[in-house]
Amino acid sequence: MVYILNTNLKNNKKVRTALCEIYGIGKTLSTQICDQLGFSEEYKIKNLTNFQIQQLSQLIAQNFVIGGDLRRDRRNDKNRLVSISCYRGFRHNMGLPVRGQRTHGNARTARALQRKGKDTARALQRNT
C-alpha cells in the first residue's frame, strides 16, 4: 500500500484507477494527472518509485483542492446558504432537492429516511 495525501492506495491497482480513491479526484482528473507526469495507462502503484510518489503528491497538493479541505469547503458552502436564509438553504435543511427537481413522484427516499430518523429520535426521547 502507498499512502498519498491521507489515502491508502492499493499496490495492485493501476495509477489512474487508484487516484480515483482520493476524495475529489475522478476519472478525468486522474487521467490528466497521469498524462502530466507521463504515466502510461498500464502503470501500477507498486511500480512507482519514491520520487514519482513525491512528484504525484506535490502535483495534486499544489493544484487541486481534495480530501478534507474539499469536504470542509462544501460543508461551508451549504452552511452559508442556510445562514443567509435563501431558498437553497431551506431546501438543504429540509433534505429536499435543491436544484428544481420535482418532488411529487421522486425524492421520496430522502424524505422517508429523514422522517425515519426523526421517528427514531422521538422514540428515544419517549423512552428516557
Backbone as CSV, one residue per row, in Angstrom:
resi,resn,N_x,N_y,N_z,CA_x,CA_y,CA_z,C_x,C_y,C_z
1,MET,0.835,-1.187,0.000,0.000,0.000,0.000,0.876,1.245,0.000
2,VAL,0.435,2.225,-0.757,1.124,3.508,-0.817,0.200,4.546,-0.201
3,TYR,0.754,5.351,0.674,-0.028,6.358,1.385,0.226,7.714,0.733
4,ILE,-0.784,8.238,0.036,-0.667,9.534,-0.632,-1.817,10.415,-0.182
5,LEU,-1.491,11.573,0.383,-2.483,12.581,0.761,-3.616,11.998,1.604
6,ASN,-3.259,11.359,2.696,-4.199,10.793,3.666,-5.071,9.677,3.095
7,THR,-4.616,9.032,2.046,-5.374,7.940,1.436,-4.435,6.784,1.118
8,ASN,-4.841,5.581,1.496,-4.079,4.382,1.141,-4.492,3.920,-0.246
9,LEU,-3.513,3.738,-1.117,-3.773,3.252,-2.468,-3.219,1.838,-2.586
10,LYS,-4.029,0.922,-3.098,-3.626,-0.481,-3.193,-2.568,-0.671,-4.271
11,ASN,-1.575,-1.516,-3.971,-0.434,-1.738,-4.861,-0.802,-2.332,-6.213
12,ASN,-1.779,-3.225,-6.236,-2.061,-3.946,-7.477,-2.958,-3.174,-8.445
13,LYS,-3.406,-1.982,-8.070,-4.266,-1.196,-8.956,-3.441,-0.323,-9.884
14,LYS,-4.029,0.009,-11.018,-3.380,0.935,-11.942,-3.455,2.338,-11.345
15,VAL,-2.486,3.170,-11.683,-2.389,4.501,-11.084,-3.644,5.315,-11.381
16,ARG,-4.124,5.281,-12.625,-5.309,6.061,-12.998,-6.532,5.652,-12.182
17,THR,-6.681,4.374,-11.926,-7.818,3.882,-11.153,-7.639,4.183,-9.671
18,ALA,-6.438,4.011,-9.177,-6.175,4.202,-7.750,-6.351,5.659,-7.337
19,LEU,-5.996,6.589,-8.209,-6.137,8.008,-7.867,-7.594,8.392,-7.639
20,CYS,-8.514,7.648,-8.246,-9.943,7.930,-8.071,-10.406,7.660,-6.640
21,GLU,-9.619,6.939,-5.853,-9.975,6.680,-4.458,-9.765,7.909,-3.580
22,ILE,-8.987,8.866,-4.051,-8.771,10.107,-3.304,-9.996,10.984,-3.491
23,TYR,-10.576,11.452,-2.384,-11.791,12.261,-2.439,-11.524,13.543,-3.223
24,GLY,-12.287,13.754,-4.288,-12.134,14.949,-5.103,-11.437,14.701,-6.423
25,ILE,-10.964,13.471,-6.647,-10.313,13.138,-7.910,-11.132,12.060,-8.601
26,GLY,-11.590,12.364,-9.808,-12.370,11.419,-10.598,-11.550,10.885,-11.757
27,LYS,-12.238,10.238,-12.686,-11.554,9.617,-13.823,-10.837,10.651,-14.690
28,THR,-11.524,11.736,-15.017,-10.941,12.745,-15.904,-9.720,13.381,-15.278
29,LEU,-9.840,13.762,-14.018,-8.731,14.416,-13.330,-7.548,13.466,-13.162
30,SER,-7.827,12.199,-12.855,-6.725,11.238,-12.702,-6.011,11.013,-14.033
31,THR,-6.755,11.018,-15.127,-6.141,10.879,-16.448,-5.249,12.077,-16.752
32,GLN,-5.726,13.283,-16.433,-4.926,14.491,-16.659,-3.641,14.458,-15.844
33,ILE,-3.744,14.040,-14.591,-2.571,13.980,-13.710,-1.550,12.982,-14.259
34,CYS,-2.021,11.805,-14.660,-1.111,10.782,-15.193,-0.457,11.245,-16.490
35,ASP,-1.212,11.939,-17.333,-0.640,12.455,-18.578,0.424,13.506,-18.292
36,GLN,0.172,14.359,-17.300,1.152,15.389,-16.933,2.456,14.771,-16.444
37,LEU,2.341,13.701,-15.671,3.531,13.071,-15.104,4.129,12.005,-16.024
38,GLY,3.440,11.682,-17.106,3.975,10.732,-18.075,3.801,9.275,-17.694
39,PHE,2.768,8.954,-16.912,2.488,7.568,-16.555,1.625,6.944,-17.648
40,SER,1.951,5.713,-18.053,1.137,5.035,-19.063,-0.136,4.497,-18.404
41,GLU,-1.069,4.042,-19.244,-2.341,3.527,-18.727,-2.156,2.254,-17.914
42,GLU,-1.153,1.475,-18.242,-0.940,0.188,-17.581,-0.055,0.286,-16.339
43,TYR,0.426,1.450,-16.015,1.350,1.634,-14.893,0.628,1.373,-13.577
44,LYS,1.225,0.547,-12.719,0.593,0.202,-11.444,1.266,0.937,-10.291
45,ILE,0.542,1.030,-9.188,1.030,1.732,-7.999,2.322,1.106,-7.485
46,LYS,2.414,-0.226,-7.527,3.608,-0.897,-6.990,4.865,-0.586,-7.796
47,ASN,4.714,-0.112,-9.033,5.863,0.213,-9.879,6.377,1.638,-9.674
48,LEU,5.670,2.444,-8.893,6.084,3.833,-8.676,7.323,3.892,-7.785
49,THR,8.257,4.751,-8.148,9.424,4.981,-7.297,9.062,6.028,-6.250
50,ASN,9.909,6.170,-5.243,9.659,7.184,-4.213,9.617,8.586,-4.814
51,PHE,10.470,8.841,-5.794,10.493,10.151,-6.445,9.178,10.413,-7.185
52,GLN,8.660,9.389,-7.875,7.396,9.540,-8.596,6.229,9.754,-7.639
53,ILE,6.254,9.064,-6.505,5.206,9.247,-5.496,5.253,10.665,-4.954
54,GLN,6.450,11.156,-4.715,6.618,12.522,-4.225,6.128,13.526,-5.270
55,GLN,6.471,13.312,-6.537,6.008,14.181,-7.622,4.489,14.193,-7.689
56,LEU,3.909,13.017,-7.606,2.463,12.864,-7.686,1.767,13.618,-6.564
57,SER,2.229,13.420,-5.342,1.585,14.084,-4.207,1.781,15.598,-4.258
58,GLN,2.941,16.068,-4.704,3.168,17.509,-4.823,2.262,18.125,-5.881
59,LEU,2.143,17.475,-7.024,1.302,17.988,-8.101,-0.148,18.116,-7.652
60,ILE,-0.647,17.088,-6.989,-2.039,17.103,-6.538,-2.236,18.157,-5.454
61,ALA,-1.337,18.211,-4.480,-1.486,19.143,-3.362,-1.405,20.599,-3.817
62,GLN,-0.568,20.890,-4.798,-0.394,22.271,-5.240,-1.505,22.751,-6.166
63,ASN,-2.095,21.854,-6.942,-3.012,22.285,-7.993,-4.488,22.001,-7.744
64,PHE,-4.808,21.152,-6.767,-6.195,20.753,-6.593,-6.608,20.811,-5.128
65,VAL,-7.898,21.074,-4.909,-8.474,21.004,-3.564,-9.073,19.609,-3.430
66,ILE,-8.571,18.841,-2.463,-9.020,17.456,-2.321,-9.195,17.097,-0.852
67,GLY,-9.774,15.938,-0.606,-9.855,15.364,0.735,-10.641,16.200,1.723
68,GLY,-10.075,16.356,2.905,-10.736,17.068,3.990,-10.998,18.529,3.668
69,ASP,-10.087,19.156,2.924,-10.285,20.556,2.545,-11.514,20.709,1.657
70,LEU,-11.691,19.795,0.713,-12.846,19.838,-0.184,-14.135,19.593,0.591
71,ARG,-14.107,18.620,1.504,-15.290,18.357,2.335,-15.659,19.586,3.154
72,ARG,-14.643,20.223,3.756,-14.883,21.419,4.562,-15.454,22.551,3.706
73,ASP,-14.913,22.745,2.509,-15.411,23.799,1.623,-16.866,23.563,1.244
74,ARG,-17.207,22.318,0.908,-18.595,22.004,0.538,-19.545,22.202,1.719
75,ARG,-19.107,21.785,2.918,-19.931,21.973,4.111,-20.125,23.458,4.398
76,ASN,-19.054,24.250,4.252,-19.152,25.693,4.471,-20.071,26.353,3.455
77,ASP,-20.046,25.876,2.211,-20.942,26.417,1.187,-22.400,26.183,1.572
78,LYS,-22.712,24.962,2.028,-24.085,24.663,2.445,-24.473,25.491,3.666
79,ASN,-23.568,25.596,4.634,-23.862,26.380,5.834,-24.084,27.851,5.512
80,ARG,-23.352,28.376,4.526,-23.539,29.768,4.118,-24.929,29.965,3.528
81,LEU,-25.369,29.012,2.700,-26.707,29.103,2.116,-27.779,29.071,3.201
82,VAL,-27.570,28.246,4.212,-28.530,28.162,5.315,-28.519,29.452,6.122
83,SER,-27.333,29.988,6.376,-27.231,31.173,7.241,-27.813,32.428,6.598
84,ILE,-27.779,32.528,5.259,-28.355,33.716,4.623,-29.841,33.528,4.333
85,SER,-30.391,32.400,4.729,-31.820,32.098,4.622,-32.338,32.183,3.194
86,CYS,-31.587,31.646,2.270,-32.055,31.627,0.887,-32.844,30.339,0.635
87,TYR,-33.508,30.293,-0.504,-34.339,29.149,-0.861,-33.527,27.855,-0.853
88,ARG,-32.338,27.888,-1.449,-31.497,26.689,-1.496,-31.114,26.236,-0.091
89,GLY,-30.894,27.178,0.816,-30.574,26.836,2.195,-31.725,26.119,2.879
90,PHE,-32.954,26.600,2.638,-34.125,25.946,3.209,-34.257,24.520,2.676
91,ARG,-34.023,24.357,1.376,-34.129,23.031,0.776,-33.080,22.076,1.361
92,HIS,-31.871,22.578,1.572,-30.833,21.748,2.194,-31.268,21.329,3.591
93,ASN,-31.805,22.265,4.360,-32.234,21.973,5.729,-33.336,20.926,5.766
94,MET,-34.256,20.997,4.804,-35.385,20.074,4.799,-35.051,18.739,4.148
95,GLY,-33.862,18.632,3.558,-33.466,17.385,2.915,-34.183,17.131,1.606
96,LEU,-34.576,18.196,0.926,-35.290,18.094,-0.339,-34.365,18.462,-1.492
97,PRO,-34.755,18.136,-2.730,-33.920,18.509,-3.877,-33.730,20.017,-3.954
98,VAL,-32.523,20.424,-4.281,-32.160,21.838,-4.245,-32.260,22.477,-5.620
99,ARG,-32.063,21.708,-6.664,-31.901,22.295,-7.996,-33.150,22.220,-8.868
100,GLY,-34.310,22.326,-8.272,-35.528,22.461,-9.056,-36.194,21.168,-9.478
101,GLN,-35.715,20.024,-9.000,-36.345,18.770,-9.380,-37.733,18.676,-8.752
102,ARG,-38.606,17.925,-9.419,-39.949,17.733,-8.879,-39.888,16.783,-7.680
103,THR,-40.804,16.980,-6.754,-40.805,16.130,-5.561,-42.072,15.288,-5.449
104,HIS,-43.000,15.446,-6.392,-44.239,14.675,-6.280,-43.970,13.181,-6.471
105,GLY,-43.262,12.834,-7.531,-43.020,11.422,-7.814,-41.692,10.927,-7.295
106,ASN,-40.735,11.812,-7.217,-39.397,11.400,-6.813,-39.001,12.072,-5.496
107,ALA,-37.796,11.829,-5.076,-37.233,12.384,-3.841,-37.953,11.865,-2.609
108,ARG,-38.687,10.778,-2.772,-39.401,10.233,-1.620,-38.448,9.502,-0.671
109,THR,-37.421,8.896,-1.223,-36.486,8.143,-0.391,-35.818,9.059,0.618
110,ALA,-35.361,10.211,0.164,-34.686,11.141,1.064,-35.620,11.587,2.171
111,ARG,-36.868,11.866,1.790,-37.820,12.315,2.809,-38.169,11.187,3.771
112,ALA,-38.282,9.967,3.257,-38.608,8.827,4.119,-37.478,8.561,5.099
113,LEU,-36.247,8.617,4.619,-35.111,8.400,5.513,-35.038,9.489,6.563
114,GLN,-35.324,10.709,6.137,-35.296,11.827,7.073,-36.386,11.644,8.136
115,ARG,-37.576,11.234,7.697,-38.686,11.034,8.610,-38.370,9.893,9.571
116,LYS,-37.761,8.823,9.056,-37.407,7.675,9.885,-36.437,8.099,10.987
117,GLY,-35.483,8.950,10.646,-34.533,9.445,11.634,-35.220,10.242,12.721
118,LYS,-36.212,11.060,12.336,-36.940,11.858,13.328,-37.770,10.959,14.234
119,ASP,-38.412,9.924,13.639,-39.214,8.997,14.436,-38.348,8.267,15.453
120,THR,-37.154,7.880,15.049,-36.231,7.197,15.951,-35.830,8.125,17.088
121,ALA,-35.569,9.380,16.761,-35.187,10.347,17.789,-36.333,10.567,18.772
122,ARG,-37.569,10.639,18.247,-38.731,10.824,19.127,-38.908,9.623,20.053
123,ALA,-38.721,8.418,19.513,-38.865,7.203,20.317,-37.824,7.171,21.427
124,LEU,-36.623,7.594,21.120,-35.580,7.632,22.142,-35.921,8.634,23.238
125,GLN,-36.510,9.767,22.849,-36.880,10.775,23.844,-37.989,10.258,24.749
126,ARG,-38.946,9.510,24.187,-40.045,8.973,24.987,-39.545,7.957,26.012
127,ASN,-38.566,7.151,25.620,-38.053,6.100,26.496,-37.229,6.653,27.650
128,THR,-36.672,7.831,27.488,-35.827,8.372,28.560,-36.592,9.240,29.507
